[in-house]
Amino acid sequence: MRLDEYRIMWIFVFFDLPTDTKKDRWNHSRFRKALIKDGFNMFQFSIYTRHCMSRENSEVHIKRVKSVLPPKGHVGIMRITDKQFGEIEIFYGKKKDENKTPPPQQLELF
């Protein structure tokens, strides 16, 4: 099957979890560590991304995220194509960072 920018997917996980009590902080940490263990990388604070080679592969990782959802807080999951991800413009301050090299494309080997 041909791999192209419309088949390759990116998963975004957005979360806003309470950290008021020791138990809340434990749940927050457990959720974050589960994302990292599953191959997610921090895009911004409380936003993690993961590269997937297909829609089917992304569904597996979304199921894993759903299996470790914390009891409190808000979690959002968004899936976009590699083409859409490539259209993201990132700004640092008011100006677009022209000197920043784009991140290398992540490859998965089986």
N, C-alpha and C positions, 0 to 999 in steps of 0.2 A: 504494500500500500504506500502510495506516495506521501511523503511528509512535506507539508507546506505551512505557510503562515496562517492559514485558515483552519488547519486541523490541530496544530499544536496549541495547547491551552495553558493559561496561567490562572491560578487560584489565588484570590485575595481573601484573607480572614481579618475582619475588623472586630475588635472587642473593646468593651468598656466594662471592666469588672471592679467590684468594690474591694477595697483594701483596708476597711475600718477595723476589723478584728483579726486576731491571729489565724482563725479558720479561713477567713476571706483571703488573707495573704497567701495561705497555703494553697487554696483552690486556684488563685491567680497564677502562682508559681507552677503548680502541677499542669495547668492548661498550657502555659507558655512553653514549658519543657516538653510536653507531648507534641506541640507543633514543631519544635526544633528537631526532636527525634524523628519525626516523619519527613524531614527534609525541607521544612519551611525556613525562610530567611526573613529577618526584620527589614521591612521597607521603611517604616517610620515607627515611632512608639505606638504600640497596640495595633499595628498593621503588619501582617506577615504575608509573604507571597511564596508560591511554589510553582515551578515549571513542570508541566506534564506533557508527555509526547502525544496524547490523544484524549478525546472526550471520555472514553471508557476508563483510561488511567486516572483522569481527574475525578471521576465518580468514586473510585476506590479511596482516594485521599479525602474526599469530602465526607464519605461515610466514617472514616477514622476520626475526623474532626468532630463529627456529630456524636461519636461514641465517648468522647472525653469532655463534653460540654459541662461547664461548672453549674452548680445549682442556682447561682444568682448572677445578675449582670446581663449585658447585651452582647450577642455575638452575631456578626453578619458574615455571609460567605458569598463571594462573587466570582464567577468564572468568565474569563474573556479570552479571545483568540490572541495568538502571538502578534498578528497584524495590529489589533487594537492596542496591545501592550506597547508596540513599537511607536505608536502615535502619542504616548504620554510625554508631556513637556514638564520638566522638573526645573524649578526655580529655587534659588538660594538667595533670600532677601528680595530685592525688587528686580534684579537683572537675571536673565537666563544665563546659566553657567556655560559659556561657550567653550571653555578650556577643558571641561570635564569629558573624559573619554567614556563612551557608552560601555555598560557592563558587558562582559563577554557572554555569548549565548551558552547557556548551561546545557550540557549533553549528558544523557544517561546511557550507560553501557549495560547490556544484559549478559 
